[in-house]
Amino acid sequence: EILTEKEMKKLGMGSLLGVAQGSPRGARMAVMHWKGGKAKDAPVAFIGKGVTFDTGGNSMKPASGMEEMKGDMGGAAAVTGLIHALAARKAKANVIGVIGLVENAVDGHAQRPGDIVTSMSGQTIEVLNTDAEGRLVLADALWYTNDRFKPRFMINLATLTGAIMVALGQHYAGLFSNNDELADRLAGAGQATQERLWRMPLGAEYDKLIDSKNADMKNIGGRYGGAIIAAQFLQRFVKETPWAHLDIAGTAMGSPPSEINQSWGSGFGVRLLDRLVR
């Protein structure tokens, strides 16, 4: 199931579409279903950031290393791989996969620092840095998934911040969650599959750092705690649904070779989440 820009605009996905407006390649949202459980059972949902190439937009990245931004769709790739794995083993579960697909490019129509967009939730966002775009994509994808499918829990994956690499390096992904049981299950699955996670904090002290005078929130905070601030931003779009955010920036691309990964693009998250869904 593919949602076009026209369909997303009708749904009010101004946050996601704002990221895409500098590219001639239209944004899409792909919705995948695996129906292996009982018809009456609510699904579980996985949401992936799919920025197919990230220049940073008008807040442009340095030229050095930009070629690796073809990997900024690692979260979407993991969700797609997971749905394939579940179908291959005929998992006895109902699962939804949603991926937001955009290119963050630069032209005369590109989003500018200071622009204010309205998300599908109705919340407004002051975009102070166009290179903090992944959270804008996920905001609408999370809200759409929760609103339409009413999942038992939601997990999103994203190559979201360089800050998580500063904190954890490239051997652990960052785990943020509003639900201790879900966080514990994820951590256990990570240890079992060698796709390891380290839980990071969330809290009101961090959340207030994204309050804005001009909108309901802004898309960046201060200099410190960047990975946490990004997670706090996402939490504003999940309501009370049990949710976890996996920041896989350090583990999905360019991570050190290991017994389970010899590739530049590791596919991090597929083994972990396949283990989780039983």
Backbone bond lengths (Angstrom), bond angles and torsions (degrees), N, CA, C in turn:
res aa  C-N    CA-C-N  psi(-1)  N-CA   C-N-CA  omega(-1)  CA-C   N-CA-C  phi
1 E - - - 1.457 - - 1.535 107.86 -
2 I 1.331 117.21 123.61 1.464 121.66 -176.05 1.530 109.62 -121.00
3 L 1.328 115.86 125.75 1.458 121.16 174.58 1.526 108.51 -95.63
4 T 1.322 116.29 129.30 1.460 121.87 178.38 1.531 110.32 -87.15
5 E 1.332 115.40 173.30 1.463 119.31 177.10 1.526 111.12 -59.85
6 K 1.321 116.39 -39.26 1.466 120.04 179.65 1.522 110.65 -61.36
7 E 1.322 116.49 -43.55 1.469 120.44 -179.83 1.526 111.22 -68.44
8 M 1.336 116.69 -39.18 1.466 119.37 179.12 1.522 111.31 -68.35
9 K 1.318 116.59 -36.33 1.463 119.74 177.00 1.521 110.61 -63.23
10 K 1.319 116.58 -40.29 1.464 121.06 178.45 1.530 111.01 -63.09
11 L 1.330 116.47 -32.67 1.465 121.35 178.75 1.528 112.55 -81.03
12 G 1.330 116.83 -8.42 1.459 120.60 177.50 1.511 115.09 86.12
13 M 1.330 117.58 27.62 1.467 121.21 -177.15 1.527 111.52 -84.37
14 G 1.325 115.89 61.95 1.456 120.10 -178.13 1.512 113.99 -69.14
15 S 1.322 117.25 -24.52 1.462 120.67 -179.77 1.524 110.73 -69.49
16 L 1.320 116.97 -51.17 1.467 121.43 178.29 1.525 111.15 -65.02
17 L 1.318 117.07 -46.15 1.463 120.12 -174.96 1.523 112.16 -67.22
18 G 1.324 117.54 -27.97 1.457 119.96 176.85 1.515 112.22 -61.57
19 V 1.327 116.83 -36.14 1.467 121.11 178.72 1.521 110.53 -64.48
20 A 1.322 116.57 -36.86 1.464 121.87 -172.31 1.518 114.07 -83.74
21 Q 1.320 118.76 -9.47 1.465 119.02 -167.00 1.529 114.23 -71.87
22 G 1.340 118.17 -10.73 1.458 120.31 176.24 1.513 114.09 -91.28
23 S 1.328 117.43 1.38 1.465 121.16 -176.86 1.523 111.21 -113.06
24 P 1.340 117.57 142.05 1.469 119.64 173.82 1.527 112.50 -74.42
25 R 1.325 116.38 -10.71 1.468 121.63 179.94 1.523 108.33 -92.71
26 G 1.296 116.81 114.39 1.456 121.35 -172.72 1.517 113.54 -65.35
27 A 1.329 115.78 146.65 1.461 121.57 176.36 1.522 110.21 -70.67
28 R 1.322 114.57 154.25 1.459 121.69 174.89 1.527 108.91 -141.60
29 M 1.312 115.26 156.67 1.457 120.87 168.09 1.519 107.31 -125.33
30 A 1.323 115.95 124.48 1.463 121.06 179.32 1.521 108.97 -102.94
31 V 1.329 115.48 133.58 1.463 122.21 179.88 1.522 107.86 -119.58
32 M 1.332 115.73 121.48 1.464 121.99 -177.82 1.525 109.65 -114.77
33 H 1.324 116.39 141.71 1.459 121.97 -178.29 1.528 109.42 -124.14
34 W 1.318 116.92 133.01 1.458 121.15 164.93 1.524 107.27 -122.90
35 K 1.318 115.83 117.44 1.463 121.30 -174.76 1.523 109.13 -112.30
36 G 1.336 115.25 79.05 1.457 120.39 -178.96 1.509 113.67 -106.95
37 G 1.334 116.81 -5.14 1.458 121.11 -178.90 1.518 111.83 -100.06
38 K 1.313 115.34 -168.60 1.460 120.66 177.91 1.525 109.47 -72.42
39 A 1.323 115.65 145.12 1.464 120.78 -175.49 1.526 112.22 -58.81
40 K 1.328 116.93 -31.63 1.466 120.36 -176.68 1.528 113.03 -81.88
41 D 1.329 117.66 -11.66 1.462 120.95 -175.71 1.528 111.44 -79.49
42 A 1.326 116.10 132.01 1.464 120.42 175.59 1.526 109.54 -65.64
43 P 1.330 117.52 147.48 1.467 119.66 -178.60 1.523 112.05 -80.57
44 V 1.318 114.92 168.99 1.458 121.80 162.84 1.524 106.04 -106.10
45 A 1.328 116.94 154.96 1.463 119.55 -171.08 1.522 111.47 -132.25
46 F 1.335 114.31 142.69 1.461 122.51 178.25 1.526 108.35 -128.23
47 I 1.310 115.65 131.22 1.458 121.84 -173.11 1.523 108.56 -124.66
48 G 1.332 117.24 133.16 1.455 120.50 -176.41 1.518 113.45 -124.63
49 K 1.316 114.99 140.02 1.467 121.65 171.63 1.521 108.41 -77.18
50 G 1.339 115.84 124.23 1.453 120.34 -178.72 1.521 112.05 -123.91
51 V 1.328 117.01 63.06 1.464 120.09 174.84 1.529 106.73 -82.50
52 T 1.319 115.59 106.15 1.466 120.78 -169.69 1.522 112.85 -69.61
53 F 1.319 116.96 -27.50 1.463 122.20 167.21 1.518 107.03 -156.78
54 D 1.326 115.59 138.49 1.461 120.13 -174.35 1.521 110.92 -124.30
55 T 1.327 115.82 101.97 1.465 120.10 174.30 1.525 111.86 -79.46
56 G 1.325 116.13 -15.17 1.456 121.63 -170.50 1.517 112.28 96.15
57 G 1.340 116.38 -9.91 1.459 119.25 -176.90 1.519 110.69 68.62
58 N 1.317 117.39 -148.90 1.465 120.84 -179.66 1.527 112.29 -65.02
59 S 1.322 117.93 -24.32 1.473 121.66 170.28 1.529 106.79 -88.54
60 M 1.327 115.18 66.19 1.467 121.09 -163.41 1.525 113.25 -68.27
61 K 1.332 114.50 143.74 1.456 121.47 176.44 1.529 110.36 -71.87
62 P 1.330 118.17 158.07 1.467 120.44 170.71 1.531 110.51 -62.75
63 A 1.320 116.50 152.33 1.464 120.16 -179.74 1.524 111.67 -62.92
64 S 1.322 116.63 -37.89 1.460 120.69 -178.21 1.527 110.61 -64.85
65 G 1.315 115.87 118.97 1.458 121.11 178.38 1.512 115.04 89.04
66 M 1.348 117.79 -6.52 1.462 118.37 -177.24 1.527 112.09 -62.89
67 E 1.340 116.73 -26.26 1.465 118.88 -178.96 1.531 111.99 -60.12
68 E 1.320 117.23 -23.88 1.462 119.78 179.85 1.525 112.73 -74.95
69 M 1.320 116.38 -9.12 1.465 119.22 -178.01 1.524 113.27 -72.98
70 K 1.320 116.81 0.72 1.467 119.27 167.41 1.523 110.37 -67.17
71 G 1.330 116.31 -16.79 1.463 120.95 179.43 1.511 114.42 -90.98
72 D 1.338 117.23 8.01 1.462 119.85 -176.31 1.529 112.36 -76.63
73 M 1.321 114.92 9.53 1.467 120.40 174.95 1.530 110.62 -108.08
74 G 1.344 116.47 20.95 1.458 120.51 -176.88 1.516 113.69 -59.50
75 G 1.321 117.47 -34.76 1.462 120.25 178.14 1.518 111.92 -66.84
76 A 1.331 116.08 -44.16 1.467 120.33 177.97 1.520 110.96 -64.49
77 A 1.331 116.58 -38.74 1.466 120.42 178.51 1.525 110.62 -62.43
78 A 1.332 116.53 -41.37 1.462 120.33 -179.46 1.524 111.48 -65.33
79 V 1.325 117.06 -41.49 1.467 119.99 179.09 1.529 110.32 -64.34
80 T 1.324 116.52 -42.21 1.465 120.30 178.21 1.523 110.88 -63.15
81 G 1.335 116.61 -44.50 1.460 120.63 177.73 1.516 112.32 -62.47
82 L 1.321 116.67 -37.35 1.463 120.66 178.37 1.522 111.45 -62.98
83 I 1.324 117.02 -47.66 1.467 119.82 -179.54 1.527 110.00 -60.78
84 H 1.321 116.90 -39.53 1.467 120.76 177.00 1.533 110.72 -62.08
85 A 1.328 116.66 -44.44 1.464 120.85 -179.22 1.528 111.27 -64.23
86 L 1.320 116.79 -41.25 1.467 120.52 179.88 1.524 111.02 -65.28
87 A 1.324 115.98 -40.56 1.465 119.81 178.54 1.526 110.64 -66.61
88 A 1.332 116.53 -38.79 1.464 120.60 -177.73 1.524 111.75 -63.42
89 R 1.331 117.09 -35.72 1.471 119.14 179.49 1.529 112.41 -99.65
90 K 1.331 115.62 7.12 1.469 121.24 178.48 1.532 111.19 52.44
91 A 1.317 114.19 54.63 1.465 121.06 -178.39 1.523 110.82 -58.58
92 K 1.318 115.75 138.49 1.464 121.07 -178.60 1.524 109.46 -88.77
93 A 1.318 114.70 67.85 1.462 121.47 -178.11 1.517 108.65 -155.36
94 N 1.314 115.64 154.17 1.460 121.52 172.72 1.528 107.94 -99.01
95 V 1.318 115.74 121.30 1.462 120.58 -171.20 1.528 109.69 -133.72
96 I 1.320 115.09 137.15 1.460 122.54 175.01 1.524 108.63 -113.68
97 G 1.316 116.74 134.95 1.460 122.18 171.63 1.521 109.34 -119.66
98 V 1.315 117.12 128.06 1.466 121.93 179.93 1.525 108.42 -128.28
99 I 1.329 116.75 127.58 1.461 120.26 178.71 1.529 109.71 -129.12
100 G 1.325 114.89 131.05 1.459 121.65 176.14 1.511 109.30 -94.10
101 L 1.329 117.06 121.34 1.462 122.81 -171.60 1.527 110.16 -115.14
102 V 1.328 116.01 113.70 1.461 121.58 -179.16 1.524 109.49 -144.70
103 E 1.327 115.82 159.09 1.459 121.40 167.63 1.522 107.60 -112.27
104 N 1.326 116.26 129.03 1.467 121.00 177.98 1.524 107.82 -94.45
105 A 1.320 115.71 91.65 1.463 122.18 -174.23 1.526 110.17 -117.62
106 V 1.328 115.19 179.04 1.467 120.87 -175.90 1.522 110.25 -125.83
107 D 1.312 116.10 123.38 1.463 121.85 164.95 1.524 107.19 -152.16
108 G 1.307 117.32 -168.52 1.458 120.12 -177.03 1.511 114.44 -67.07
109 H 1.333 116.57 -13.30 1.462 120.62 179.56 1.523 112.54 -99.10
110 A 1.319 117.40 -2.30 1.466 120.75 -172.29 1.526 111.69 -64.98
111 Q 1.308 114.41 150.15 1.459 122.02 177.04 1.528 110.43 -58.40
112 R 1.336 116.33 142.46 1.461 121.62 -176.96 1.525 110.83 -113.68
113 P 1.324 117.67 148.07 1.464 119.44 171.76 1.531 110.06 -56.86
114 G 1.312 115.78 129.51 1.456 121.39 -176.49 1.509 113.69 103.75
115 D 1.328 117.67 -15.28 1.464 120.22 175.68 1.527 110.09 -63.60
116 I 1.314 115.95 149.06 1.462 121.86 175.90 1.521 108.23 -118.69
117 V 1.327 115.69 127.93 1.461 121.41 -179.47 1.523 109.26 -118.30
118 T 1.325 114.77 156.51 1.463 120.68 177.18 1.519 108.77 -109.68
119 S 1.315 116.01 121.77 1.458 121.45 -178.74 1.523 110.72 -79.67
120 M 1.330 116.02 170.00 1.460 121.14 177.86 1.520 111.48 -59.22
121 S 1.319 116.94 -29.26 1.467 121.37 179.87 1.521 112.58 -70.32
122 G 1.336 116.70 -14.69 1.457 121.45 -173.53 1.514 112.79 94.15
123 Q 1.326 117.31 -12.46 1.460 121.03 177.58 1.530 109.76 -75.00
124 T 1.332 115.58 140.79 1.458 120.49 179.50 1.525 110.40 -96.88
125 I 1.338 114.82 148.65 1.463 121.60 -174.69 1.524 109.04 -130.95
126 E 1.319 116.41 125.53 1.457 121.79 172.58 1.531 107.91 -87.50
127 V 1.318 116.16 116.66 1.465 121.42 -176.75 1.528 108.25 -89.68
128 L 1.322 116.17 100.60 1.464 120.55 -178.67 1.522 112.32 -92.55
129 N 1.321 116.36 -18.82 1.466 120.63 178.54 1.522 107.76 -142.59
130 T 1.329 116.52 115.48 1.468 119.55 -177.14 1.522 112.32 -74.73
131 D 1.338 117.05 -8.50 1.460 120.26 175.60 1.526 111.73 -88.49
132 A 1.316 117.42 -2.32 1.470 121.34 170.21 1.524 106.89 -98.99
133 E 1.341 114.18 58.30 1.466 121.13 -169.64 1.520 113.83 -93.30
134 G 1.333 117.19 -26.32 1.459 119.20 -176.01 1.514 112.37 -60.55
135 R 1.319 116.28 -38.58 1.468 120.09 179.61 1.527 111.38 -67.12
136 L 1.336 116.81 -28.33 1.465 120.29 177.16 1.528 110.80 -70.30
137 V 1.320 115.92 -37.88 1.467 120.86 176.16 1.527 110.21 -65.83
138 L 1.328 115.90 -47.09 1.460 120.49 -176.85 1.523 112.70 -67.79
139 A 1.325 117.49 -30.72 1.468 120.17 -179.14 1.524 110.83 -55.09
140 D 1.326 116.43 -49.19 1.465 119.55 -179.73 1.527 111.69 -74.13
141 A 1.329 117.40 -35.31 1.465 119.89 179.69 1.529 111.07 -65.89
142 L 1.320 117.07 -41.39 1.468 120.83 178.22 1.523 111.07 -65.05
143 W 1.320 116.09 -46.75 1.469 119.60 -178.19 1.533 110.72 -62.93
144 Y 1.321 115.97 -44.68 1.467 120.96 179.30 1.530 110.54 -59.25
145 T 1.316 116.75 -47.06 1.462 121.38 -177.81 1.522 111.18 -62.25
146 N 1.307 116.11 -46.70 1.462 121.09 -178.46 1.526 111.31 -65.53
147 D 1.317 115.80 -43.11 1.460 121.18 -176.38 1.527 111.81 -68.96
148 R 1.316 116.51 -40.12 1.466 119.71 -175.39 1.526 113.00 -83.44
149 F 1.333 117.82 -41.83 1.463 120.32 -168.41 1.529 114.47 -105.25
150 K 1.329 118.26 -13.32 1.469 122.04 179.62 1.541 111.31 47.32
151 P 1.319 117.79 57.95 1.472 120.37 -174.38 1.527 112.52 -71.81
152 R 1.339 114.96 158.68 1.471 120.66 175.45 1.520 110.25 -67.73
153 F 1.321 116.41 -37.30 1.458 121.56 171.29 1.520 108.54 -153.69
154 M 1.328 115.21 161.27 1.462 122.10 177.79 1.522 108.71 -127.28
155 I 1.325 115.27 140.01 1.465 121.19 173.61 1.520 107.74 -131.12
156 N 1.323 116.38 126.23 1.463 118.52 174.80 1.525 110.26 -111.09
157 L 1.318 114.65 148.56 1.464 121.99 177.51 1.517 108.18 -123.88
158 A 1.340 115.84 138.69 1.457 119.07 -178.26 1.521 110.75 -159.55
159 T 1.315 115.57 139.59 1.463 121.58 166.16 1.526 105.52 -78.93
160 L 1.332 116.22 76.52 1.462 119.52 -161.48 1.521 114.47 -92.54
161 T 1.338 117.98 -43.93 1.467 117.93 -172.73 1.523 112.50 -139.02
162 G 1.317 115.50 143.48 1.455 120.26 168.12 1.519 111.14 -68.24
163 A 1.330 116.06 -24.13 1.464 120.54 -177.86 1.525 111.99 -62.57
164 I 1.334 117.92 -31.18 1.467 118.97 179.56 1.524 110.25 -69.44
165 M 1.320 117.16 -28.63 1.464 120.32 177.02 1.523 110.89 -72.47
166 V 1.320 116.94 -35.41 1.463 120.52 175.03 1.527 109.87 -62.94
167 A 1.329 116.15 -39.51 1.463 120.79 -177.52 1.523 112.91 -75.33
168 L 1.340 117.60 -43.52 1.463 121.11 -167.93 1.522 114.67 -119.87
169 G 1.326 118.32 -5.87 1.451 119.03 -174.80 1.521 110.97 71.25
170 Q 1.337 116.43 -146.98 1.460 120.46 -173.95 1.526 113.78 -120.57
171 H 1.318 116.96 18.62 1.461 119.78 -179.22 1.528 112.98 -107.80
172 Y 1.317 117.28 -20.36 1.460 122.89 176.79 1.524 108.66 -125.99
173 A 1.328 116.40 143.87 1.463 121.35 169.24 1.523 108.79 -93.86
174 G 1.315 116.04 153.66 1.456 120.73 178.50 1.518 111.50 -80.73
175 L 1.317 116.48 135.59 1.461 123.55 178.79 1.526 108.82 -117.25
176 F 1.308 115.81 124.05 1.462 122.77 175.60 1.530 107.11 -125.06
177 S 1.318 117.68 138.60 1.460 118.48 -178.22 1.520 111.12 -156.50
178 N 1.329 114.53 152.06 1.464 121.54 173.52 1.525 111.43 -98.16
179 N 1.345 116.92 9.27 1.457 120.83 -173.65 1.526 109.53 -142.21
180 D 1.329 116.83 116.12 1.464 120.88 -175.20 1.525 112.27 -64.75
181 E 1.323 117.40 -39.70 1.467 119.80 -178.76 1.524 110.84 -62.64
182 L 1.327 116.50 -45.39 1.462 120.37 179.06 1.524 110.43 -63.99
183 A 1.319 117.02 -42.24 1.464 120.60 179.25 1.523 111.33 -61.22
184 D 1.329 116.76 -42.03 1.468 120.35 179.73 1.525 111.26 -65.81
185 R 1.321 116.89 -40.40 1.465 120.11 178.50 1.531 110.78 -63.49
186 L 1.311 116.33 -41.59 1.461 120.12 178.75 1.523 111.51 -64.98
187 A 1.317 116.72 -44.33 1.462 120.14 -180.00 1.526 110.80 -61.48
188 G 1.332 116.74 -40.60 1.460 120.59 178.14 1.514 112.53 -65.01
189 A 1.332 116.41 -42.30 1.465 120.26 177.77 1.523 110.63 -64.89
190 G 1.322 116.51 -35.16 1.458 120.40 178.12 1.516 112.49 -64.77
191 Q 1.323 116.81 -42.65 1.463 120.16 178.06 1.524 110.91 -64.88
192 A 1.327 116.55 -39.41 1.463 120.72 -177.19 1.525 112.55 -68.26
193 T 1.334 117.15 -28.59 1.466 120.96 -174.95 1.524 113.62 -106.75
194 Q 1.323 117.46 -1.05 1.467 123.69 -176.00 1.527 112.97 67.96
195 E 1.318 117.25 14.98 1.468 121.54 169.98 1.528 105.93 -103.89
196 R 1.315 114.81 84.16 1.457 120.85 -163.99 1.530 112.70 -85.65
197 L 1.338 113.80 147.91 1.458 122.59 -177.96 1.523 109.63 -123.90
198 W 1.332 115.30 150.71 1.462 120.83 174.17 1.523 107.75 -129.28
199 R 1.348 115.29 123.52 1.464 118.35 -175.87 1.525 110.97 -74.57
200 M 1.318 114.35 135.55 1.457 123.48 179.86 1.529 109.07 -114.69
201 P 1.332 117.62 159.80 1.469 119.85 -174.73 1.520 113.95 -81.13
202 L 1.323 114.06 157.23 1.458 124.40 166.73 1.527 106.55 -130.51
203 G 1.330 117.38 154.16 1.458 117.95 179.14 1.511 112.21 177.29
204 A 1.329 114.65 161.88 1.466 121.36 -177.16 1.524 111.87 -60.67
205 E 1.340 116.60 -31.17 1.463 119.86 -179.42 1.526 111.21 -62.58
206 Y 1.326 115.59 -34.98 1.463 120.40 178.12 1.529 111.09 -81.87
207 D 1.326 115.68 -37.78 1.463 119.76 -176.20 1.523 111.97 -60.53
208 K 1.315 117.18 -38.07 1.468 119.76 -177.16 1.525 112.25 -67.11
209 L 1.331 116.98 -16.12 1.460 120.23 -179.35 1.527 112.76 -71.19
210 I 1.335 117.31 -14.27 1.467 119.18 177.34 1.526 112.21 -105.03
211 D 1.324 117.68 9.10 1.465 119.48 172.15 1.529 109.09 -65.72
212 S 1.327 115.75 143.78 1.466 121.39 -177.50 1.525 110.17 -126.00
213 K 1.318 116.68 146.05 1.461 121.32 174.96 1.521 111.73 -77.00
214 N 1.323 116.25 -19.13 1.461 120.61 -172.25 1.525 114.09 -108.38
215 A 1.328 116.96 -11.53 1.464 121.57 -178.05 1.524 107.71 -152.96
216 D 1.318 116.46 -178.66 1.466 119.24 178.36 1.521 111.73 -66.12
217 M 1.321 116.39 -29.07 1.469 120.75 179.37 1.520 108.88 -161.28
218 K 1.329 115.48 167.35 1.459 121.49 171.76 1.522 108.39 -117.46
219 N 1.318 116.54 161.81 1.469 118.35 -171.82 1.523 113.94 -91.81
220 I 1.320 118.23 2.31 1.464 121.41 172.26 1.522 108.29 -139.80
221 G 1.339 115.32 161.76 1.458 120.99 174.59 1.515 108.99 -114.25
222 G 1.310 116.61 -137.49 1.453 120.46 179.19 1.515 112.18 -87.59
223 R 1.327 114.91 -161.11 1.459 121.04 -175.37 1.524 112.29 -72.41
224 Y 1.322 116.77 -33.32 1.461 120.50 -169.55 1.530 112.07 -101.07
225 G 1.337 114.71 155.54 1.469 120.11 175.20 1.510 114.07 65.89
226 G 1.325 117.15 36.28 1.459 120.52 -173.21 1.513 114.76 -60.42
227 A 1.325 117.83 -38.10 1.463 120.24 -180.00 1.525 110.89 -68.55
228 I 1.337 116.09 -36.69 1.465 120.50 178.83 1.524 110.24 -68.82
229 I 1.316 116.31 -42.98 1.464 120.19 -179.49 1.528 110.75 -61.99
230 A 1.335 117.05 -39.63 1.464 120.25 177.09 1.523 110.88 -62.23
231 A 1.328 116.57 -40.99 1.463 120.57 178.46 1.524 111.29 -66.18
232 Q 1.338 116.85 -39.06 1.470 119.83 177.21 1.522 110.87 -61.52
233 F 1.316 115.86 -38.58 1.465 120.32 177.10 1.527 109.89 -59.01
234 L 1.320 117.04 -48.23 1.465 120.78 -178.79 1.524 111.62 -62.59
235 Q 1.327 116.23 -37.11 1.464 119.37 -176.84 1.524 111.95 -61.59
236 R 1.306 117.64 -23.64 1.462 120.43 178.88 1.531 112.67 -70.51
237 F 1.331 116.93 -3.73 1.466 120.59 -176.82 1.533 112.97 -119.31
238 V 1.337 117.14 16.05 1.471 118.98 -176.81 1.527 113.57 -117.75
239 K 1.331 118.08 -2.63 1.464 122.09 -176.76 1.533 109.56 54.93
240 E 1.340 116.91 -135.05 1.469 120.83 -177.51 1.527 112.54 -100.30
241 T 1.307 117.46 4.10 1.465 120.88 -179.56 1.530 110.47 -63.00
242 P 1.335 118.32 133.98 1.468 119.09 173.35 1.530 109.76 -55.27
243 W 1.325 115.21 130.94 1.472 119.90 -169.47 1.519 109.98 -148.09
244 A 1.318 114.95 147.84 1.462 120.79 171.88 1.520 108.92 -138.66
245 H 1.305 114.30 145.09 1.464 122.62 176.55 1.520 108.04 -117.98
246 L 1.326 116.29 125.42 1.459 122.00 176.76 1.522 108.44 -108.49
247 D 1.324 115.90 113.83 1.467 121.01 177.10 1.523 106.99 -91.14
248 I 1.331 115.52 105.27 1.464 121.88 -171.81 1.529 112.18 -106.89
249 A 1.332 116.43 24.21 1.467 119.75 -177.40 1.524 112.21 -58.49
250 G 1.326 117.33 -35.54 1.455 119.98 -177.43 1.507 114.77 -87.22
251 T 1.325 117.37 -15.32 1.464 120.71 -172.12 1.524 114.10 -113.13
252 A 1.325 118.16 -15.83 1.465 120.47 -174.11 1.518 113.34 -88.73
253 M 1.329 117.30 -24.77 1.465 119.43 -178.78 1.519 109.75 -144.28
254 G 1.322 114.55 134.80 1.457 120.26 177.40 1.512 114.75 69.26
255 S 1.328 117.40 17.10 1.464 119.54 -179.49 1.531 110.26 -78.33
256 P 1.331 117.98 158.38 1.470 120.51 -176.65 1.532 111.94 -60.56
257 P 1.326 118.33 142.98 1.470 120.65 176.38 1.526 110.91 -58.60
258 S 1.326 115.23 148.57 1.463 120.58 179.76 1.522 108.53 -148.37
259 E 1.326 116.51 -176.03 1.463 120.55 179.21 1.523 111.79 -61.87
260 I 1.319 116.98 -29.14 1.467 119.66 -176.42 1.525 112.67 -107.03
261 N 1.319 117.77 0.10 1.465 119.63 -178.72 1.520 111.05 -147.05
262 Q 1.326 115.68 118.80 1.461 121.51 174.74 1.525 110.90 -120.06
263 S 1.323 117.13 14.96 1.459 121.82 -173.19 1.522 110.73 -115.70
264 W 1.335 116.41 154.94 1.466 120.04 173.75 1.522 110.59 -62.05
265 G 1.333 116.47 -41.64 1.463 121.49 174.93 1.519 108.74 -97.01
266 S 1.322 117.24 108.03 1.468 121.43 -167.23 1.523 114.48 -80.26
267 G 1.340 117.57 -22.18 1.465 119.35 -171.97 1.512 112.35 71.49
268 F 1.325 116.49 24.07 1.467 120.94 -176.39 1.526 110.93 -55.14
269 G 1.314 114.56 131.36 1.460 121.48 176.69 1.510 114.14 113.96
270 V 1.322 117.98 -24.72 1.469 120.00 -177.27 1.527 110.16 -67.36
271 R 1.323 117.57 -51.59 1.468 120.93 -179.86 1.531 110.80 -61.71
272 L 1.302 115.16 -44.53 1.465 121.95 -179.01 1.529 111.73 -57.83
273 L 1.316 116.55 -50.50 1.463 120.12 -175.02 1.525 112.05 -77.72
274 D 1.329 116.60 -29.81 1.463 119.33 173.12 1.528 110.06 -62.19
275 R 1.318 116.43 -36.69 1.467 121.14 176.41 1.531 111.02 -67.38
276 L 1.320 115.92 -36.47 1.472 120.99 -178.19 1.523 111.85 -66.99
277 V 1.328 116.66 -39.74 1.470 121.37 -174.59 1.523 109.14 -85.69
278 R 1.305 116.16 105.25 1.470 120.98 -179.49 1.520 109.83 -133.00
